[in-house]
Amino acid sequence: MMDVAQKAVREALQAGADQADARVGRISKEDLVLRNGALAEASAPDDFGLGVRVIKDGCWGFAAAPGNAKDLMDVAPGLARRAVKAARDLAATRVKPVSQAPETGQVAEWMTPVEEDPFAVSLADKIELLHSVDAQLQGCDETVAREVGVSLRREEQWQASGEGAALHQILLRTGAGLSSTARANGTVQRRSYPASFGGNYQSGGWEVVRKMDLVGNARRIRDEARALCFADRCPAGERTLILGGSQLCLQIHESVGHPTELDRVFGHEVDLAGSSFAMPDLLGSRYGAERVNLIADSTVPGGLDTRGFDDDGVASQRWPIVNEGIFSGYLTSREWAHKVGDERSRGCSRAESWYDPPIVRITNLSLMPGSGSLDELLASTEDGAIFADTVRSWSIDQRRLNFQFTSEIAYEVQGGKLGRMLRQPTYQGSTPDFWRSCDAICGPEAWELWGVPNCGKGNPMQVAEMSHGAAPARFRDVTFVN
């Protein structure tokens, strides 16, 4: 397949392209979902194709087509010429010519470390696991919906460029989760494990699912969903907030990840999720409290965007977005890096598949741990504070500045421990003020990676995957509404 990508690059350059790269990709997925004991989803799509991207006369051109190994070798020249023609035709409409940060073409292979190939686990074993989990979710009269599922994704990519890149990567991720929904006392409440909207996802194999212990946690989640129906509603007012890691994942994603995508900052991406308040003149200013370190890292083990190279052929890196509370960097591609004076891309250029051109995407972005356990954090927190976790719903404005988030579950802190259960904790704030109010973060033993498998961006929309690591953290003077 590398021969196909290299042929497409040669043909594009011969057709007049100033720069060219090509990606052959094969993506295999497997999704199994059991709802109320019945198999509601069983899909295993597989697609294979070639995408060719060029720069001609300062303008991008792109063309893609599906096929098998033989077909793609035959269609590569035509695709290359189509991409060059598209760039020529569009060049008259561009405002400024495209320029890219320099990059040396590398020859390399990279593969996600895997202990147990999830695609080799038999379908019968997977279905048996789902039924075992569902059996534990049963037995409660108030339960009205039960769901458990597993999700697999394998991407193999061959990438070539006119700069000499020849990259082969195999990226594998595994996810699973369960949820229980109860109806009683005039309300409907849902609890999810290990996270909402399908569970948690990490790069790796079937060992990711085994470590979740879905069967062992199912009854607790079922009982919590029922108990939430009879719990008091989280009161309004200004209180101290402790966020669990799953909820912090969303907080990081929406209020740090998206606003620091550099194409969004410069108004190139506003259709789907708005622009950004984090303009370049804010670099060097305070984004959060001194203890807040938010690190982008496309090398961290288990991350959904952990890989060898991005789709611009840039090697994976680790760098600060917020360093000791100071806004320090952006998520960039070769096209956008020079806009803030960076000599080299940070390697954040990715496409959903071979049929999409790459755009700037959030990579793995994490809140670095502090010290101490959750028990120690609770013991140092005043009565009446709120611990909240697991995403229920969210809203954020068009500049990623003002937000309102609701969690599935909360507890009131009493006597340095988790006290009464509360439902629908809804808090709001402004991004910099919120991160500046952080006065404690738990230590490495409480830190965990949480996967986002469904981040949408662009028009037409592309879906990307990334992870956010976090340990429970405390924030002062947060406004709750109900």
N, C-alpha and C positions, 0 to 999 in steps of 0.2 A: 504493500500500500504506500510505502514511502516513494516508490517509483512514480505512482500516480500523482502525488502531491508535487514532486519535483518536476514532473513533466508539465503540470499546469503552470508552475512558476516560469519555466523556460518559455512556454508558449506565450504567456502574458508579456514577458519582457520583449520577446521577438515582435509582438503586436504593438509595441510602443509604450508599454507601462514604464513609469519612472521607478516604481517600487512594486513588489508583488509578494504575496504569501498565499499558501493554500493549506487547507486542513481536510484530511479524510477522517471521518468519524463514524464509529458504530456505537450506538447506545442501546443497551438491553435493560429492561425494567421488569419487575415482578411485584404486583400488588395483590394482597389477599385481605379481605375485610369480612368479618362475621358480624352481623347485626341481629340482635335478639335470637341468636343461635342458628341463623340461616346464613349461608354464604351469599353475601350481597355484592361482592366484587371479586373477580378473579381475572386478572389481565397480565399478559406477558408480551408487551409490544417490543419490537426490535426494528431499528432503522439504521440505514447505512447510506452515506452520501459524501459528496465533495463540495466544499465551498472555496471560492477563489476571490481574493480581495486585492485590489490594486490602487495605486495613486497615479493619476495621469493629469497633467496640467493643474496640479494643486488640488485635485478633487478625488474623493473616494469613488470607486466602482466595485460592485459586488455581484456575483452570480453563483448559484448553487443548483445541484441536481442530485436526486437519489440514484442508487444503482448498486450493482455488485462489483466484484473486483474487475472483471472483464469489461463491463459496461463503462465503468468510470475511466479506465484507461482510454477508451474510445471517445468519450465525451469531454475529456479534459481540455483538448485544444479549443473546442467550441465554447466551453464555459469561460476559458481565459479570454477569448476574443469578446465575448459578451460583456465581461466585467470591464474591459478596457473601453468598449463602446459606451457603456453606461457612464463611465467617468468622463469621457469626452463630451457626451451629450449634456451632462450636468454641470460641466465646468463653467459654462456661461452664467449660471445662477449663483455660484458661490460668492460669499462676501469676502472671505480671506482664504488664501491658499492653505491647504493642510501641510503641516510640517511635523516631523516626528523626532523625538529624542533619539540619539544614536544608540545602537545596540549591536554587539558582536554576535553573529550567528553561531549558535552552539550545536554540537552533535551529542545527544544524550538520550538515555532512557530513564523512566521513573515509574514506579508502581506503588500503589497503596499497600502498606504492610497488612497482611491478612493471616489470621491464625486458622480460620475455617471458612472455606468458600461458601457463601450463603446460597449460591445458585446450585451447589452440589448437594445441599440438604434436600431430602426427598419432599415432594409435595405432601405425601401422607403425613410425614412428621410435622410439617408446618401446620397442616389442618388440625392434627391432633393437639398441638399446642394451643391453637385458637379455641378449640372446644374445651380444653382443660381450664383455660382462663375464663371462658364464658360460664362454665359450671360454677365457678367461685363467685361470679357476679350475680347469680340467681339467689332466690330465697328471701327476698325482701318485697313485701306487698306494694310498697311505694315506688319501686323501680318501674319506670315506664320505657326505658331504652337502655340497651347494653351494646357496646361496640368494642371490638378488639381487632387489630390488624398488624400486618408486617409489610414493609416496603423496601425493595432492593433496587439499586441502580448501578450499572457498570458502564463506564465510558472508556472506549479505546480510541486513541487519537494519534494520527500521523501528521506532523506539521513540517512544512518546508518554507523557506523564504529565499528571496534573491540575495540576502546577505549571508547565505550559507547555512542557515539553521536546518537541522534534520533531527526532529524531536519525536520520540515515541513514548506515550504515557498510557497507563491503565489506571483509572480512578474508580474506586469501589466504595459505595456507602450502604449502610444497613440501618433501618429504623423500625420501630415498633411502639405500640402503645395501646391503652385501653381507656374507656370512659364509661361512666354510669350516670344516668339521668333519673332523678326522682321527682315525683309530684305529690305534694301534700300541703296542708295548711294554707291553701290559696296561692302557692308559689311553685315554680319549677326550678330545680337546681341541678347543675352538672358538676361532677368531679372527674378529673383526668389524671392519668399517670403514664409515664413520668412527667409529661407536659401535655398541654392542650393541643388540639388540632392534629391528632394523629400520633402523638407521643414524642420521643426523642430520636435523633438521628446522629450518627457519627460515621466518619470514614473507618472502614474495617469490615470484618466479616461477621459470621453468625455469632461469634463471641460477644458482640455488642448486645444481641438479644438475650443471650444467656445471663449476662450480668444484670439485666433489668429485673429479673425475678418477677415476671408479670403475674404468675400464678400466686406467689406469696403476697402480693400487694393488692390483689383484686378485691378481696372482702373489705379491707380497710377503705378503699375508694368507694365501694358500694355503700358502706355504712356512713361515710362522710357526706355523700350526696343526700341521703335521707336526713341526716342530722341538720344539714344546712336549711332544709325546709322549715325547721322549727327554731332555728337560730335567730337571734335579734339582728336587725339590719345594722350595718356599721354606721355609727352616728356621724353627723356632719360636724365640722369644726376644724380647728388647727391642732395637729398632734404630731408627735414623733412617729415616723414610719420606718419599719424594718422590712426590707424586701428580700424574699427568697430568690435563689438563683434563676429559677425559671421565669419569674416576672422581670428580673433585672435583664434577662436576655432581650426582652422586648424593649425595655428602656434604652439599652445600649444601641439596639438596632435602629430605632426610630429617631432618637435624639442625639446620637453621635455618628452612627454609620451613614445614614442617608445624607445628613447635612454636610458631610465631609467628602462626598463624591465630587471630584473637581469639575466634571462636566455639568453637574447640577448647579454648582456655585456660579458658573459663568452663563447660566441660562440655556444651555444646550438641551437639558432634560428638565422639562417642567410639566409635560402632559399628564403623567400618571400620578406623581406624588409631590408635585410642587417644586419650588426652588429651595434656597438655603439662606439662613441668616449668617452662616459662618464664612463671611467674605474675607479675602486675603488681608485686609487691613486689621483684622482681628488676630492674626497670627502674633504670638507673643503675649497675648492678653490672657486674663484668667477665665478659664472655662469651667473649672471645678475647684474643690478644696485641695489643699496641698497634698493630701493623702490619695487623691484620685489620679491613677495612672491607667490610661486606656491605650492598649498596645495592639496594633495590627500585626498579624503573624500568619503568613501562609505556609509556615513550616511546622506549626504546632501539631503534635500527634493527636489524631482523632478528629481534626477539623474538617468540615465539609468542603472547605476551599484549601485544604492542604494538598499541595501538588509540587511538581518540580518546576514548572514553567507556566506562565499565563498564555493567552492566545495571541499575544504579541511576541512570544518567544523570550520573555523576560524572566529570569530566574526568581524563584520565590524568596521573600525577604521578611524581616521583622523590624518594625520601626514604631516610634510613638506618635499617636494622634494627640493625646493629652499627656504631658509629662509633668508630674507633680503639680497638677492643676492648671498648667499653662498650655494653651492651644499651640500645637507644635507641628502639625503636618496634615496632609491630605491623602486620599486614595486616588492614585493617578494611573494613567496609561501613557504610552509613548506619545500619543497625540496631544495630551493635555499637560504633561509634566512641566514643559517650559513656561507655561502660563504663570507659574509661581516661582520661576527661577531654578527649578530642579534640573540638574544635568542629566538625570536618568529617571526612567519610569520606576514606580514602586511595584509594578507587576500586577495591576488590578484590572486588566483587560480580559473580559471573558464573554463568550457567546453561549446561549442556551444549547446550541447544537451546531452541526455543520451547516445548517440551513440559515443561520443568522450571522450577521457581522458582529464582531466583538464590540462591547461598550464598557465603560467603567462600572465595576461592580464592587460592592462591599466584600472585603475578604474576612477571614477570621479576625474578630475584633473583641478584645476581652478587657474587663476590669480586673486589674491585678490584685491579688489577695493582700490583706494586711496581716493581722495576727489574732490568735485566740479562736475559740470555738463559738458556736451559736449559743450554747448554754452560758458561756462567759459574757457574751454580748447582751443576752437577755438579763442576766444578773446585774448588769451595770445600767439598765434602762429603767426609767421611772414607770410607775403604774399608769395605766391608761394609754400607753403607746400601742400602736397597731402593727402586728406582723401580717403581711399579705403575700400571697404567692399564687402562681398559675394563672395565665392570661385568660380573661373572659372576653373583653372587648377593649377597643382603643380608638382614639381620635387624636390627630395632630394637625396643626394648621399648615398652610401652604409654604411656610418658610421653616418648618420643623422647629418652631420656637415654643408655642403654647400647646399643651397637651392635656388630655384627660384619659386615664386608664382605669379599667375595672378588673379586679382579680376574681378568681373563683372562690377563694376562701380567705378568711382572716381570723386572727385570734387577738384578744386584748391581753396585753402584758399585765400580770398581777403578781406581786411578790417576786419579781425577777424570773418568772416563768410564763409559759403560755397559759392563759386563763380561758375565759368563755369564748366559744366559737361565734363568729360574726359572718353574715353573708353580704355579698355584693359590695366589698370595699371599693370605693371610687375616689381616686385622688387626682389632683390636677396641679399644674405648675408651669413654670417657664424654664426652658432647658438650662441656661447657665445658672439661674438661681437654685434650681434643684440640685445640680451637681456640686455647687458651692456649699450646699447645706449638709453634705455627707461628712459625718464626723467619726465613723468607725466602719471597718470592713473586716470580716472574719478571715482566718488564715488559710493556708494552702490545703489543710485537711478538709475544709468545707468548700473548696473551689471545684467547679464542675463545668464541662463544656456542654452547651445546649445548642442543638442544631436548628437552623431555619431552612426548610427544604423548598420554600414556596415564595421567595422574594420576587415580586414583580416590578419591572421597570421598562421604560421605552415605549415607543409607538412605531410599529406593532410591538406589543408587549413580549418581553422575554422573562423567563423564570430562571433564577439562579439560587444556589445553595451556599450557605456559609454558617459559621458557628460563632457563638459568643460565650466566653467563659466568665463565670462570676461566682463569688461566695456571698452569702447574705451580708447586706450592708445597711447602715442606719442613716436616716436623713431627718433633720430637725425642721420643725415648724412647717409641716406640709398640710395643705388644705384638703380636707375630705368633704365631699358633697353626697347627698342622697336624693 
